[in-house]
């Protein structure tokens, strides 16, 4: 049997079990970094930078790129602890992470989707209806109570700056989370006419706000977990989701309840930390340019994902910035022609 054909069969069998990812290089702390011991204590270390993400097979390729980008641009990569929330295939996903990042400090947390599934309303894009998309609502309940602060990141972005700058964002004592705000966005479009025509509902956005409510993207947030728990904010978000099941007051997945609870009451973060919308809108996912100004984080929110467009041979210009962080192994399809 031809040697190249045998190799092709081996590759084919290996990919039948799922995608394969390359091992990423190991990154080391700069000399002025504090030392975090590689034992169970790192999960609660107050010296670490804690990053929370969801992990699933559909967005695994994007998640691996996020991890690599965070580590590559950090001055203290050995002090970063990842907290992954997943709803299924926990062991398989853990193996993927260990295979590509054998040195990574991380922990995986199971997420019971049963509690949230009955509260999810259909939205304008099916991907937004995934129960795991709502895990951010429950981070304060899922993650260890010893954690006081975490950076939450979506799986369709990359960092090109040191995440410690984002993690150390100043958050006032009476504020629970920080994120870039976009006050020029048309806030009214995130809620239905039913919401705006009901004074008892729309007045919510005028009560107890530090300033006028502004849109913010929940794919990049710095969250004070202890304050969240003390304020019982999970319950406040769930109450809006329960109302949505009775009266349709919004259309866009998990975002509107966050806006209803937090808009106007968050600590601002420089826009450079969420150059969002690179995936286009939620219908066609057309190419978009960067917003004016410096860039620390590129976010392909919207329908178009860079790995899908690259694989399809129709990438947008900015997708080339994501490609260097793609750890997916090539499938060696050319061997069948040997």
HUNOR-V864111 format. One record per pair of residues at least 24 apart in sequence whose ideal C-beta (glycine too) atoms are under 7 Angstrom apart, sorted by the first residue. I is the first residue (numbers start at 1). J is the second residue. Records with the same first field share a line. If there is no record, write none. Layout:
I=J + J
This chain:
4=335 + 338
7=335
8=332 + 335 + 336
11=332 + 335
15=331
19=60 + 61 + 328
20=329
21=64 + 96 + 99 + 100 + 327 + 328 + 329
22=100 + 327 + 329
23=99 + 100
24=68 + 100 + 101 + 327
26=103
27=71 + 72 + 77
28=77 + 78
29=76 + 77 + 78 + 79
30=75 + 76
33=75 + 76 + 79
34=79
36=78 + 79
38=105
42=81 + 105
43=81 + 107 + 144
44=144 + 146 + 147
45=81
47=79
48=79 + 80 + 81
49=79 + 80 + 163 + 164 + 167
50=81 + 83 + 147 + 149 + 150 + 151
51=80 + 82 + 83 + 150 + 151 + 153 + 163
52=83 + 85 + 139 + 143 + 150 + 152
53=82 + 84 + 153 + 155
54=85 + 86 + 132 + 135 + 155
55=84 + 85 + 86 + 93 + 108
56=86 + 87 + 132
57=89
59=155 + 156
60=93 + 96
61=307 + 326 + 328
62=155 + 156 + 305 + 307
63=155
64=100 + 327
65=158 + 322 + 325 + 326 + 327
66=153 + 155 + 157 + 158
67=101
68=325 + 327
69=158 + 159 + 325
70=159 + 163
73=159 + 160 + 161 + 162
74=162 + 163 + 164
75=162 + 164
76=164
80=105 + 163
81=105 + 106
82=106
83=107 + 109 + 143 + 150
84=108 + 109
85=109 + 111 + 135 + 142
86=110 + 111
87=111 + 113 + 131 + 132
100=327
109=142 + 143
111=135 + 142
119=238 + 241 + 242 + 245
121=244 + 245
123=251 + 252 + 253
124=251 + 252 + 282
125=282 + 303
128=252 + 253
129=253
133=253 + 254
134=254
136=218 + 254
137=234 + 237 + 254
138=234
139=223 + 225
140=225 + 228 + 229 + 234
141=234
143=225
147=225
148=224 + 225 + 226
149=222 + 223 + 224 + 225
150=223 + 225
151=222
152=221 + 223
153=220
154=219 + 299
156=279 + 299 + 300 + 301 + 305
157=219 + 297 + 298 + 299 + 300
158=298 + 322 + 325
159=296 + 297
160=295 + 296 + 298
161=296 + 297
166=222 + 273
167=222
169=222 + 267 + 269
170=267
171=222 + 224 + 267
172=267
175=265 + 266 + 267
176=223 + 224 + 227 + 228 + 231 + 233 + 262
177=221 + 222 + 223 + 224 + 262 + 266
178=221 + 222 + 266 + 267 + 269
179=216 + 217 + 220 + 221 + 266 + 269
180=216 + 269 + 270 + 271 + 273 + 274
181=214 + 216 + 266 + 268
182=214 + 215 + 216
183=214
185=215
187=213 + 214 + 215
190=215 + 250 + 252 + 255 + 256 + 259
191=249 + 250 + 256
192=248 + 249 + 250 + 251
194=247 + 248 + 249
195=249 + 250
201=249
204=260
205=263
209=264 + 265
210=264 + 265
211=264
212=264
213=259 + 263 + 264
214=263 + 264
215=259
216=263 + 266
217=274 + 276 + 301
218=254 + 255 + 258
219=276 + 299 + 301
220=273 + 274 + 297 + 299
233=261
236=261
237=261
272=296
273=297
274=299
275=299
276=301
277=301 + 302
278=318
279=303 + 304 + 305
280=304
287=316 + 317
290=318
